Amino acid sequence: MEKIDYLIGYLLKESGRENFDYSNRDKKSLYRALVNLRPANPISDEFLKAEDEYLQEELKMKKITESKDIKTIKENYQDNSLINSDKICLWQGDITKLKIGSIVNAGNSQGLGCFLPNHNCIDNQINTFAGVRLRLACNEIMKNLNYNLETGKAIITNGYNLPAEYVIQTVGPIIQDSVTEQKENELADCYVNSLKLAIDKGIKTIAFPCISTGVFRFPKDKASQIAIKSVDEFISENKGKIDKVIFSLWEIEDVMIYEQNIK
């Protein structure tokens, strides 16, 4: 039996759907959907071992980018206004395929990842490719926080089956009508508190996605300005403690916005 068949069978049986016929289904999508739906309940060591083996095999087939190979803003953009352009990078790529000290997940206040099957948000992808262990680890932290991670705060776990060593979860502000000063400060806190956690763990390289600019509706241009300013100032205030910060950008629109705002 293939590992993925074992994993799917286990999850179907656990959810009371052991008779579900998935012979005509895409196995990888079904496995991902079942993992997404699964609550943070205890699970067998046998499953975790099989899942680790499966995800590590999948990882070997992916093109992984090492943080050391990503050029800094100073190397790529002669015209920039950053103090620490030699330590900050813009990179268009998949943060789940980045080998680095830590990646940051733009999560939600529950802190347990996205429960929507196969949703394309970064939260869902990170939890899927890290494996069930990530949600279980977050649950151990979140139950002591009454499952309410405050906006701007952050928690940290291992990266498990991701190429990143650690995952930092942070909650960005949600914009209802307009961007207030409080919302701006909360977004800045996401970056600052994530960097503080990294330093506490001795992590010197970290990658950020675009926090709050998706379904949380923070305007991309303003969010980019806050991200750049917060990170640049933090590195200056904590000299020698952070070697590289990567803004991991998925869409070309985001790249163009960041390029404009570093000038």
Backbone as numpy.savetxt, mean C-alpha at the origin, in Angstrom:
# Nx Ny Nz CAx CAy CAz Cx Cy Cz
-2.82 -32.23 -6.77 -3.67 -31.02 -6.77 -2.79 -29.77 -6.77
-3.12 -28.81 -7.63 -2.39 -27.56 -7.64 -2.64 -26.79 -6.35
-1.66 -25.98 -5.96 -1.81 -25.21 -4.72 -3.05 -24.32 -4.75
-3.30 -23.72 -5.91 -4.44 -22.80 -5.98 -5.76 -23.55 -5.80
-5.82 -24.81 -6.23 -7.03 -25.61 -6.03 -7.23 -25.88 -4.54
-6.13 -26.17 -3.86 -6.22 -26.38 -2.42 -6.70 -25.12 -1.72
-6.14 -23.97 -2.09 -6.50 -22.71 -1.45 -7.97 -22.37 -1.69
-8.42 -22.52 -2.94 -9.82 -22.25 -3.27 -10.74 -23.20 -2.53
-10.38 -24.47 -2.53 -11.20 -25.47 -1.85 -11.33 -25.18 -0.37
-10.23 -24.81 0.25 -10.24 -24.48 1.67 -11.17 -23.30 1.95
-11.03 -22.24 1.15 -11.82 -21.03 1.37 -13.29 -21.25 1.08
-13.59 -22.05 0.07 -15.00 -22.36 -0.23 -15.62 -23.17 0.90
-14.91 -24.16 1.38 -15.43 -24.99 2.47 -15.62 -24.16 3.72
-14.65 -23.29 4.00 -14.72 -22.44 5.19 -15.94 -21.54 5.15
-16.32 -21.09 3.95 -17.46 -20.17 3.80 -18.78 -20.90 3.57
-18.75 -22.24 3.64 -19.97 -23.02 3.47 -20.38 -23.21 2.03
-19.43 -23.02 1.09 -19.75 -23.16 -0.33 -18.90 -24.25 -0.97
-18.65 -25.35 -0.24 -17.75 -26.38 -0.72 -18.24 -27.07 -1.99
-19.53 -26.98 -2.29 -20.08 -27.61 -3.50 -20.11 -26.67 -4.70
-19.55 -25.49 -4.55 -19.54 -24.51 -5.64 -18.66 -25.03 -6.79
-19.22 -25.05 -7.98 -18.50 -25.52 -9.17 -17.74 -24.36 -9.80
-16.42 -24.41 -9.73 -15.62 -23.32 -10.30 -14.80 -23.80 -11.50
-15.21 -24.91 -12.10 -14.45 -25.48 -13.20 -14.35 -24.54 -14.40
-15.34 -23.67 -14.57 -15.30 -22.73 -15.70 -14.90 -21.32 -15.27
-14.42 -21.19 -14.06 -14.01 -19.88 -13.54 -12.51 -19.69 -13.67
-12.11 -18.43 -13.74 -10.68 -18.10 -13.67 -10.22 -18.31 -12.23
-9.31 -19.23 -12.02 -8.94 -19.63 -10.66 -8.28 -18.49 -9.88
-7.43 -17.73 -10.55 -6.73 -16.65 -9.85 -7.71 -15.58 -9.38
-8.69 -15.24 -10.22 -9.69 -14.25 -9.84 -10.58 -14.76 -8.71
-10.94 -16.05 -8.77 -11.78 -16.63 -7.72 -11.03 -16.68 -6.40
-9.78 -17.11 -6.44 -8.97 -17.13 -5.22 -8.88 -15.72 -4.62
-8.61 -14.74 -5.47 -8.51 -13.36 -4.98 -9.82 -12.89 -4.37
-10.93 -13.19 -5.02 -12.24 -12.77 -4.51 -12.51 -13.39 -3.14
-12.18 -14.66 -2.99 -12.42 -15.35 -1.71 -11.54 -14.78 -0.61
-10.31 -14.44 -0.96 -9.41 -13.82 0.03 -9.94 -12.44 0.42
-10.41 -11.68 -0.57 -10.95 -10.35 -0.30 -12.14 -10.41 0.65
-13.00 -11.38 0.44 -14.22 -11.51 1.24 -13.97 -12.04 2.64
-12.88 -12.76 2.81 -12.66 -13.48 4.07 -12.43 -12.52 5.25
-13.20 -12.69 6.34 -12.94 -11.88 7.54 -11.63 -12.29 8.20
-11.17 -11.49 9.13 -9.88 -11.74 9.78 -10.03 -12.76 10.89
-10.46 -13.95 10.52 -10.62 -15.04 11.47 -9.38 -15.92 11.47
-9.12 -16.68 12.54 -7.98 -17.61 12.55 -8.06 -18.59 11.38
-6.91 -19.04 10.93 -6.84 -19.95 9.79 -5.73 -20.95 10.04
-5.77 -22.08 9.38 -4.82 -23.15 9.66 -3.41 -22.80 9.17
-2.43 -23.33 9.87 -1.04 -23.16 9.46 -0.79 -23.81 8.10
-1.51 -24.88 7.81 -1.38 -25.57 6.53 -1.79 -24.65 5.38
-2.89 -23.92 5.57 -3.32 -22.97 4.54 -2.29 -21.88 4.35
-1.82 -21.30 5.45 -0.86 -20.21 5.35 0.42 -20.65 4.65
0.86 -21.86 4.94 2.07 -22.39 4.28 1.83 -22.54 2.78
0.68 -23.10 2.42 0.37 -23.29 1.00 0.21 -21.95 0.30
-0.42 -20.99 0.97 -0.61 -19.67 0.36 0.73 -18.98 0.16
1.62 -19.06 1.16 2.94 -18.46 1.01 3.67 -19.05 -0.18
3.61 -20.36 -0.33 4.29 -21.03 -1.44 3.69 -20.57 -2.78
2.37 -20.50 -2.84 1.70 -20.08 -4.07 2.05 -18.63 -4.43
1.96 -17.73 -3.46 2.22 -16.31 -3.73 3.69 -16.06 -4.05
4.59 -16.83 -3.45 6.00 -16.68 -3.76 6.29 -17.17 -5.19
5.60 -18.21 -5.62 5.73 -18.67 -7.00 5.23 -17.61 -7.97
4.11 -16.99 -7.62 3.55 -15.93 -8.47 4.51 -14.73 -8.52
5.12 -14.43 -7.39 6.04 -13.30 -7.31 7.24 -13.49 -8.23
7.70 -14.72 -8.33 8.86 -15.01 -9.17 8.58 -14.74 -10.65
7.31 -14.78 -11.03 6.94 -14.56 -12.43 6.68 -13.08 -12.74
6.73 -12.23 -11.72 6.50 -10.81 -11.92 7.82 -10.06 -12.15
7.73 -8.97 -12.85 8.90 -8.11 -13.03 9.00 -7.17 -11.84
9.98 -7.41 -10.99 10.14 -6.63 -9.76 11.12 -5.48 -10.00
10.78 -4.32 -9.50 11.66 -3.16 -9.57 12.29 -2.93 -8.20
13.60 -2.75 -8.17 14.29 -2.47 -6.90 14.40 -0.96 -6.71
14.15 -0.54 -5.49 14.15 0.90 -5.20 15.48 1.55 -5.55
16.57 0.81 -5.41 17.90 1.38 -5.69 18.09 1.72 -7.17
17.25 1.12 -8.01 17.38 1.37 -9.45 16.52 2.54 -9.94
15.74 3.12 -9.06 14.88 4.24 -9.45 15.64 5.55 -9.25
15.73 6.33 -10.31 16.51 7.57 -10.24 15.77 8.64 -9.45
16.54 9.49 -8.80 15.97 10.56 -7.99 15.52 11.73 -8.86
14.79 12.62 -8.24 14.37 13.84 -8.93 15.58 14.65 -9.37
16.61 14.67 -8.56 17.83 15.41 -8.91 18.44 14.86 -10.19
18.40 13.54 -10.38 18.97 12.91 -11.57 18.09 13.09 -12.80
16.77 13.09 -12.58 15.84 13.13 -13.72 15.35 14.52 -14.10
15.33 15.43 -13.11 14.75 16.76 -13.35 15.72 17.84 -12.85
16.42 18.44 -13.76 17.35 19.50 -13.37 16.62 20.71 -12.81
15.42 20.96 -13.35 14.63 22.11 -12.93 13.66 21.68 -11.84
14.09 21.80 -10.58 13.20 21.45 -9.46 13.50 22.33 -8.26
12.52 22.44 -7.37 12.66 23.35 -6.24 12.78 22.61 -4.91
13.04 21.30 -4.94 13.09 20.53 -3.71 14.45 20.66 -3.02
14.41 20.68 -1.70 15.65 20.72 -0.93 16.34 19.36 -1.00
15.54 18.30 -0.97 16.08 16.94 -0.92 15.79 16.17 -2.21
16.07 16.81 -3.33 15.80 16.18 -4.62 16.67 14.96 -4.86
17.74 14.82 -4.07 18.62 13.64 -4.19 18.09 12.44 -3.42
16.97 12.62 -2.70 16.40 11.54 -1.90 14.94 11.23 -2.26
14.39 12.00 -3.18 12.97 11.84 -3.55 12.87 11.45 -5.02
11.95 10.53 -5.32 11.79 10.03 -6.68 10.34 10.09 -7.13
10.14 10.26 -8.42 8.84 10.04 -9.05 8.97 8.78 -9.89
8.02 7.85 -9.71 8.10 6.58 -10.43 6.71 6.13 -10.83
6.51 5.88 -12.10 5.24 5.36 -12.57 5.34 3.84 -12.62
4.62 3.18 -11.73 4.70 1.73 -11.67 3.75 1.15 -10.64
3.84 -0.15 -10.47 2.98 -0.91 -9.57 3.67 -1.06 -8.22
3.13 -0.45 -7.21 3.76 -0.44 -5.89 3.86 -1.84 -5.29
3.00 -2.77 -5.72 3.05 -4.13 -5.20 4.20 -4.93 -5.82
4.89 -4.34 -6.82 6.02 -5.00 -7.46 7.33 -4.26 -7.17
7.32 -3.51 -6.09 8.48 -2.69 -5.73 9.22 -3.30 -4.54
10.49 -3.61 -4.74 11.33 -4.13 -3.66 11.94 -2.95 -2.91
11.50 -2.77 -1.67 11.85 -1.57 -0.91 11.64 -1.85 0.58
12.13 -0.95 1.42 11.95 -1.14 2.86 10.50 -1.21 3.26
9.71 -0.24 2.79 8.28 -0.24 3.11 7.49 0.43 2.00
6.29 -0.08 1.79 5.31 0.63 0.96 4.19 1.10 1.87
3.52 2.15 1.46 2.40 2.68 2.22 1.10 2.32 1.51
0.14 1.86 2.27 -1.18 1.54 1.74 -2.17 2.62 2.13
-2.86 3.15 1.15 -3.93 4.11 1.42 -5.18 3.31 1.77
-5.35 3.04 3.06 -6.42 2.17 3.52 -7.64 2.91 4.04
-8.46 2.19 4.79 -9.64 2.79 5.40 -9.55 2.69 6.91
-10.46 3.31 7.60 -10.37 3.41 9.06 -10.49 2.07 9.77
-11.11 1.07 9.12 -11.20 -0.25 9.73 -9.84 -0.94 9.79
-8.98 -0.56 8.86 -7.61 -1.06 8.88 -7.42 -2.49 8.46
-8.42 -3.11 7.86 -8.34 -4.53 7.52 -8.31 -4.79 6.01
-8.20 -3.75 5.23 -8.15 -3.93 3.79 -9.51 -3.89 3.14
-9.50 -3.92 1.81 -10.72 -3.85 1.02 -11.40 -5.21 0.95
-12.70 -5.26 1.26 -13.46 -6.51 1.25 -14.26 -6.71 -0.03
-14.13 -5.80 -1.01 -14.85 -5.95 -2.27 -14.10 -6.91 -3.19
-14.73 -7.98 -3.64 -14.05 -8.98 -4.46 -13.42 -8.40 -5.72
-12.11 -8.58 -5.85 -11.37 -8.17 -7.06 -11.44 -6.67 -7.35
-11.71 -5.87 -6.33 -11.73 -4.43 -6.54 -10.32 -3.96 -6.93
-10.23 -2.97 -7.77 -8.94 -2.57 -8.32 -8.22 -1.50 -7.51
-8.68 -1.23 -6.30 -8.00 -0.22 -5.46 -6.67 -0.77 -4.96
-5.77 0.13 -4.57 -4.44 -0.27 -4.09 -4.54 -1.07 -2.80
-5.52 -0.74 -1.96 -5.75 -1.46 -0.71 -6.03 -2.93 -0.98
-6.89 -3.20 -1.96 -7.25 -4.57 -2.32 -6.03 -5.31 -2.87
-5.29 -4.66 -3.74 -4.13 -5.32 -4.36 -3.06 -5.66 -3.33
-2.76 -4.74 -2.45 -1.73 -4.98 -1.45 -2.12 -6.15 -0.56
-3.37 -6.17 -0.10 -3.80 -7.25 0.78 -3.84 -8.59 0.05
-4.23 -8.58 -1.22 -4.27 -9.81 -2.00 -2.88 -10.41 -2.16
-1.93 -9.61 -2.59 -0.60 -10.14 -2.94 0.29 -10.35 -1.71
-0.06 -9.72 -0.60 0.65 -10.01 0.65 0.17 -11.34 1.22
-1.13 -11.63 1.04 -1.71 -12.86 1.56 -2.54 -12.61 2.81
-3.22 -13.66 3.23 -4.12 -13.59 4.39 -3.41 -13.10 5.65
-2.12 -13.39 5.74 -1.36 -12.99 6.94 -1.45 -11.49 7.21
-1.51 -10.68 6.16 -1.53 -9.23 6.36 -2.80 -8.80 7.08
-3.96 -9.28 6.64 -5.22 -8.92 7.30 -5.23 -9.42 8.74
-4.68 -10.61 8.98 -4.63 -11.16 10.34 -3.74 -10.30 11.24
-2.60 -9.85 10.69 -1.69 -9.01 11.47 -2.33 -7.66 11.78
-3.00 -7.08 10.78 -3.68 -5.80 11.00 -4.79 -5.95 12.03
-5.46 -7.09 12.00 -6.54 -7.33 12.96 -6.03 -7.31 14.39
-4.85 -7.88 14.62 -4.28 -7.90 15.97 -4.01 -6.49 16.48
-3.63 -5.61 15.55 -3.39 -4.20 15.93 -4.71 -3.46 16.09
-5.61 -3.67 15.13 -6.85 -2.88 15.08 -7.82 -3.22 16.20
-7.81 -4.45 16.70 -8.74 -4.76 17.79 -8.39 -3.99 19.06
-7.15 -3.57 19.17 -6.75 -2.72 20.30 -7.07 -1.25 20.05
-7.46 -0.93 18.81 -7.85 0.45 18.45 -9.35 0.53 18.19
-10.08 -0.52 18.62 -11.53 -0.60 18.40 -11.89 -0.46 16.93
-11.00 -0.97 16.06 -11.21 -0.96 14.60 -11.52 0.44 14.09
-10.78 1.40 14.62 -10.95 2.79 14.18 -9.59 3.47 14.11
-8.97 3.35 12.96 -7.70 4.03 12.74 -8.00 5.46 12.32
-7.60 6.40 13.15 -7.94 7.80 12.92 -7.29 8.34 11.64
-7.96 9.26 11.01 -7.44 9.90 9.81 -6.07 10.53 10.09
-5.11 10.23 9.23 -3.75 10.77 9.41 -2.84 9.88 10.21
-3.40 8.90 10.91 -2.59 7.99 11.72 -2.12 6.82 10.86
-1.21 6.00 11.40 -0.65 4.90 10.62 -0.28 3.73 11.52
-0.31 2.53 10.95 0.15 1.32 11.63 1.09 0.59 10.67
1.88 -0.35 11.21 2.86 -1.04 10.38 2.85 -2.55 10.66
3.04 -3.32 9.58 3.16 -4.78 9.69 4.27 -5.23 8.74
4.56 -6.52 8.78 5.46 -7.10 7.79 4.80 -7.04 6.41
5.62 -7.22 5.38 5.10 -7.22 4.01 4.68 -8.60 3.53
5.09 -9.64 4.27 4.73 -11.02 3.96 5.12 -11.41 2.53
4.18 -11.62 1.63 4.53 -12.11 0.29 4.71 -11.01 -0.75
4.78 -9.79 -0.29 5.13 -8.68 -1.18 6.65 -8.55 -1.24
7.19 -7.94 -2.28 8.64 -7.70 -2.31 9.08 -6.65 -1.30
8.15 -5.82 -0.83 8.47 -4.83 0.22 8.58 -5.54 1.57
9.52 -5.09 2.38 9.73 -5.72 3.69 8.60 -5.42 4.66
8.08 -4.20 4.60 7.00 -3.79 5.50 5.88 -3.10 4.72
4.69 -3.10 5.34 3.55 -2.34 4.83 3.07 -1.40 5.92
2.96 -0.14 5.58 2.40 0.86 6.49 1.00 1.21 6.00
0.02 1.11 6.90 -1.36 1.44 6.55 -1.66 2.84 7.11
-2.19 3.70 6.28 -2.61 5.02 6.75 -3.96 5.38 6.16
-4.69 6.26 6.84 -6.03 6.64 6.42 -6.05 8.10 6.02
-6.31 8.35 4.76 -6.38 9.73 4.28 -7.74 10.36 4.53
-7.81 11.68 4.46 -9.08 12.39 4.67 -10.04 12.20 3.49
-11.32 12.19 3.81 -12.37 12.10 2.79 -12.93 13.50 2.56
-13.01 13.90 1.30 -13.52 15.23 0.97 -15.00 15.12 0.60
-15.83 15.83 1.34 -17.26 15.84 1.07 -17.63 16.98 0.13
-17.30 18.20 0.53 -17.64 19.38 -0.28 -16.40 20.12 -0.74
-15.64 20.66 0.20 -14.45 21.43 -0.14 -13.29 21.01 0.74
-12.08 21.37 0.33 -10.87 21.04 1.08 -10.65 22.11 2.15
-10.73 21.70 3.40 -10.50 22.62 4.51 -9.05 22.53 4.97
-8.65 23.47 5.81 -7.30 23.43 6.37 -7.10 22.16 7.18
-8.14 21.73 7.89 -8.04 20.50 8.67 -7.76 19.30 7.77
-8.44 19.22 6.62 -8.22 18.12 5.69 -6.80 18.15 5.13
-6.31 19.33 4.86 -4.94 19.46 4.37 -3.95 18.95 5.42
-4.17 19.33 6.68 -3.29 18.90 7.76 -3.36 17.38 7.96
-4.56 16.83 7.82 -4.71 15.38 7.97 -3.97 14.62 6.88
-4.01 15.15 5.66 -3.29 14.50 4.58 -1.78 14.58 4.82
-1.31 15.73 5.26 0.12 15.87 5.59 0.51 14.88 6.68
-0.39 14.68 7.66 -0.12 13.74 8.75 0.08 12.32 8.24
-0.64 11.95 7.18 -0.49 10.61 6.60 0.97 10.36 6.22
1.57 11.35 5.57 2.95 11.21 5.13 3.92 11.28 6.30
3.72 12.22 7.18 4.62 12.41 8.32 4.58 11.21 9.27
3.39 10.75 9.61 3.27 9.64 10.55 3.78 8.33 9.95
3.61 8.17 8.64 4.17 6.99 7.98 5.69 7.01 8.03
6.27 8.18 7.78 7.73 8.31 7.82 8.26 8.11 9.24
7.52 8.57 10.22 7.94 8.36 11.61 7.96 6.88 11.97
6.94 6.15 11.52 6.91 4.70 11.77 8.09 4.01 11.09
8.41 4.46 9.88 9.54 3.88 9.16 10.83 4.07 9.96
11.05 5.27 10.45 12.25 5.55 11.23 12.29 4.70 12.49
11.15 4.55 13.14 11.07 3.73 14.36 11.49 2.29 14.11
11.21 1.80 12.88 11.55 0.43 12.51 12.93 0.33 11.85
13.60 1.45 11.72 14.90 1.45 11.08 14.82 1.33 9.57
13.67 1.66 9.00 13.47 1.59 7.56 13.93 2.91 6.93
14.74 2.83 5.91 15.29 4.05 5.30 14.79 4.30 3.88
13.98 3.38 3.35 13.40 3.57 2.01 11.91 3.29 2.09
11.12 4.15 1.46 9.66 4.05 1.59 9.00 4.57 0.32
7.89 3.95 -0.06 7.15 4.37 -1.25 5.71 4.71 -0.88
5.23 5.82 -1.42 3.86 6.28 -1.18 3.04 6.22 -2.46
1.80 5.77 -2.37 0.86 5.95 -3.48 0.26 7.36 -3.38
-0.66 7.69 -4.25 -1.37 8.97 -4.15 -2.50 8.80 -3.13
-2.29 9.30 -1.95 -3.24 9.09 -0.85 -4.44 10.02 -0.99
-5.64 9.45 -0.86 -6.92 10.17 -0.81 -7.42 10.72 -2.14
-6.69 10.50 -3.22 -7.09 11.13 -4.49 -8.08 10.29 -5.30
-8.37 9.08 -4.84 -9.32 8.23 -5.56 -10.73 8.45 -5.06
-11.31 7.41 -4.46 -12.69 7.50 -3.98 -12.84 8.47 -2.82
-11.72 8.87 -2.20 -11.78 9.85 -1.10 -11.84 11.28 -1.62
-11.65 11.45 -2.93 -11.95 12.70 -3.65 -11.09 13.92 -3.28
-9.89 13.71 -2.81 -9.00 14.86 -2.56 -8.46 15.31 -3.93
-8.58 16.61 -4.26 -8.08 17.09 -5.56 -6.62 16.72 -5.77
-6.31 16.19 -6.92 -4.98 15.63 -7.16 -3.86 16.67 -7.09
-4.11 17.84 -7.64 -3.07 18.86 -7.65 -2.70 19.30 -6.24
-3.71 19.58 -5.42 -3.46 20.00 -4.04 -2.83 18.87 -3.24
-3.30 17.65 -3.45 -2.75 16.50 -2.73 -1.27 16.31 -3.05
-0.92 16.52 -4.32 0.47 16.40 -4.73 1.35 17.45 -4.05
0.87 18.68 -4.00 1.63 19.74 -3.34 1.88 19.42 -1.87
0.85 18.92 -1.20 0.96 18.58 0.22 1.94 17.42 0.42
1.84 16.41 -0.44 2.72 15.24 -0.34 4.19 15.64 -0.50
4.48 16.40 -1.53 5.85 16.81 -1.81 6.41 17.67 -0.68
5.64 18.66 -0.26 6.09 19.57 0.80 6.32 18.82 2.12
5.39 17.95 2.48 5.49 17.22 3.75 6.72 16.32 3.78
6.94 15.60 2.69 8.08 14.68 2.62 9.40 15.45 2.59
9.47 16.49 1.78 10.70 17.27 1.67 11.09 17.89 3.01
10.12 18.45 3.70 10.39 19.05 5.01 10.78 18.00 6.04
10.11 16.86 6.01 10.42 15.80 6.98 11.85 15.30 6.82
12.28 15.09 5.59 13.65 14.62 5.36 14.65 15.64 5.88
14.38 16.92 5.67 15.28 17.98 6.16 15.36 17.98 7.68
14.22 17.72 8.31 14.16 17.74 9.78 14.71 16.45 10.41
14.90 15.42 9.60 15.38 14.13 10.12 16.56 13.65 9.28
17.58 14.47 9.21 18.73 14.21 8.35 19.39 12.87 8.67
19.69 12.12 7.62 20.38 10.85 7.76 19.49 9.67 8.11
18.21 9.93 8.36 17.33 8.84 8.78 16.50 8.24 7.64
16.36 8.98 6.55 15.64 8.49 5.38 16.54 8.62 4.15
16.75 7.51 3.44 17.62 7.53 2.26 16.86 7.81 0.96
15.64 7.27 0.86 14.91 7.44 -0.39 13.41 7.36 -0.15
12.68 8.32 -0.72 11.22 8.30 -0.72 10.75 8.29 -2.17
9.91 7.34 -2.49 9.41 7.20 -3.86 7.92 7.51 -3.89
7.53 8.44 -4.75 6.11 8.65 -5.02 5.75 7.71 -6.15
5.01 6.66 -5.81 4.63 5.64 -6.78 3.33 6.06 -7.45
3.42 6.41 -8.72 2.29 6.99 -9.44 1.81 6.01 -10.50
0.51 5.81 -10.55 -0.04 4.81 -11.47 -0.46 5.42 -12.80
-1.13 6.56 -12.76 -1.65 7.16 -13.99 -0.72 8.26 -14.51
-0.69 8.40 -15.82 0.16 9.44 -16.43 -0.27 10.82 -15.97
-1.56 11.00 -15.69 -2.04 12.29 -15.18 -1.34 12.64 -13.87
-1.17 11.64 -12.99 -0.50 11.87 -11.72 0.96 12.24 -11.94
1.60 11.57 -12.86 3.00 11.89 -13.17 3.13 13.35 -13.60
2.25 13.79 -14.48 2.31 15.16 -15.00 2.06 16.17 -13.88
1.15 15.85 -12.97 0.87 16.76 -11.84 2.08 16.87 -10.93
2.69 15.74 -10.60 3.87 15.76 -9.72 5.04 16.47 -10.39
5.21 16.23 -11.68 6.30 16.90 -12.41 6.13 18.42 -12.34
4.90 18.88 -12.50 4.64 20.31 -12.46 4.92 20.87 -11.07
4.56 20.10 -10.04 4.66 20.62 -8.66 6.04 20.49 -8.03
6.97 19.80 -8.69 8.34 19.79 -8.17 9.15 20.96 -8.73
8.58 21.68 -9.69 9.32 22.78 -10.31 9.20 24.05 -9.48
